[in-house]
C-alpha cells in the first residue's frame, strides 16, 4: 500500500499563488488610490490657501487619508499610509522646494498617525459616534493631532512662512482641526461604501429627492449676495437628518459645502455681505458654519437611527414571538403571579382540544388532573417568591377521554426597575409519547435481562443486539423529521484465517479479544454500540453521526489496531491490521437499517480489494460482493 503524498498538492499551490496574487493586486490598488486621492486633495486644499501666512484655511488631505486608513483592511493600512505620504510629498513638490515639501509632509503624516491612534477601527460610520469613541476621537484626533503637527510645521518652516509663528500656528491648528472634524466622517462614509446605500431600492427616490433639495436650497442661498440667508441652508440639512441615516446627512453636508465654497470663492454668497479682511477669513467662517451644521444634524440623525433601530427591533421581536408562539409544537402561555392565564397560544387547540380564548382567566393548576394540581400550584408559588425556573410534569384528561402527560416549564419575567417578578411565562409540552417510550424501554430492559445479548469471547454486544439497536434507532429517526444521521462501521481482521493457521486458534481468540478491547476504547461515546458481528468481523453503530464523523472514528480504530503491533508473520503487513467500511444515512434519503449495513459491507469489501488496512466509505465505488479474507 502506497504512502500518502506529503506537502501541498499542485492544486493547493495554485490556489495559494492565486490568493497571494489577488492580495498583492488589492494592496497595490489601495496604495495607488491613496497616492492619487491624497495628491489631488492636497492640490485642492492648496488652491484654498490663505494668502496671509500661506496656511491653508481648509485642508482636506489629512481627513481623506485618515478616513481611508480607518476602513482599510489591517494588512493594507501601512500601504495606504505609504501611498498617502507619497501623494502628499508629490503634491507639495509641485509648488515648493524639497526641504519645505518634506517639512509639510512630515507634519501631515504625524497628524494622521496621531489621529489614527485615537480613532476607532470602523466598519460603519455609526461606530464613530458612540460616546466613548467620539470623545476619544475629538480629544486625540481633532485637538491633539493638529496641535502637534502645527507645532512641528511652524518649527520646521521657521523663516519660510510669512508672518509671525504664533498666527501661523493658530491658522494651521484651526484649519486642520475643523477639517478633521468635518471631513473625516464624510471620508469614512465614502471609503466604506455606505454612501452607495443611499441608492438602495427601498429608499432611493426619497434620498435622491432630499439631496436634490439640499442642492437647490444651498444654490439659492449662496447664489446671491443681496439677502443674509445663510442659515436657511440648515433647513434641508435638518430635514435630511430626520429622514435619512448618518451617511445621507454627511453626503448632504458635502454637497452643501461644495456648492457654498464654489460660490464663495467666486465672490458670490451671503458671506460677501460682511466686511471680512480676506478670503481665508470667509472660508474659515464657512467652516465654522458647517461645523455648527454638523453639530446640529448629526445628533438628530444618530437619535433617529437609534429610534428606528429600536422600533425595528421591537416590531421584529413581536413578530418573531408571535410566529414562534403560534407555530411552536409547545403550548406557550403568559401567566399572572396568581396563576391566572393571560395568553394561550393556538397550539392548545391541537394538543388539549381547548379553545385559547376560553382559557383566558382560568387558573392554570385547575386544568390538570386533581392529583397533580397541588404540585403545579406549588411550582407557581416558588416562582413568585424568587425561584428562577421550575418544571412540573402533570396529567391532563382531554374531552375525548385520552390522558396526556404534560411537562410545563415556568420562568418569571422580571421588572427591570424593581427587580421583582411581574408575570410568568409557561411552555407546556406533550410528553405522552416520551412517557410511553420510557415505559417501553423499561420493559425491554427487563426482557433483555433474560436474553444472552453479549458475545462470550469478547464481551461485546452480539449480532442480535446490534440488529435490534440499529432497527430501533432507525425507527426513532424516521418517526421524527428524518434529518438525523445514523452511521454503521463494519470491521474485519485482515488475513485472520492465515493468522489462525499460523499461530493456532487459542492465539487467534486472544487476538480477537485484544482487537475488541481496542475498538471499544476507540468508540468513546456512551451511545456508541460496539458488537462482534460474527467470526473475525465487528460492527459499530454511531448515533447522530454523519459520514465524515464516522470516517474519523473508523480511522481512529484502524490506527489503534495497527499501533498494537501484534505480530502476524502470515500477513504482508507483518502485524495484525483491520479493514473498515463506513456508511451513514438519513431516513429521509430512503432505504432502511438493512440497506445501511449492506452499504457498509460493500465499503468493507472495497477496502479489502484495495489492499487491506484502510477505510473506505459507502458510495466511493461499487465494491460488489467478494471474499473478506
ABEGO torsion letter per residue (X at the ends): XBBBBBEBBAAAAAAAAAAAAAAAAAAAAAAAAAAAAAAAAAAAAAAABBABGGBBABBAAAAAAAAAAAABBAAAAAAAAAAAAAAAAAAAAAABBAAAAAAAAAAAAAAAAAAAAABBBBABAAAAABAAAAAAAAAAAAAAAAAAAAAAAAAAABGABBEBAAAAAAAAAAAAAAAAAAAAAAAAAAAAGAAAAAABAAAAAAAAAAAAAAAAAAAAAAABAABBAAAAAAAAAAAAAAABBAAAAAAAAAAAAAAAAAAAAAGBEAAAABBBABAAAAAAAAAAAAAAAAAAAAAAAAAAAAAAAAAAAAAAAAAAAAAAAAABABBBBBBBAAGBBABBBAAAAAAAGBBAAAABGBBAAAABBAAAAAAAAAAAAAAAAGBABBBBBBBBBBAAGBBBBBBBBBBBBBBAAAGBBABBBBBBBBAAAAAAAAAAAAAAAAAAAABBABBAAAGBBBAAAAAAAAAAAAAAAAABAGABBBBBBBBBBBGAAAAAAAAEAAAAAAAAAAAAAAAAAABABAABBBBBAEEABBBBBBBGBBAAAAAAAAAAAAAAAAAAGBBBAABAAGBBBBBBBBBBBBAAAEEBAAAAAAAAAAAAAAAAAAGEGBBBBBGABBAEBBBAX
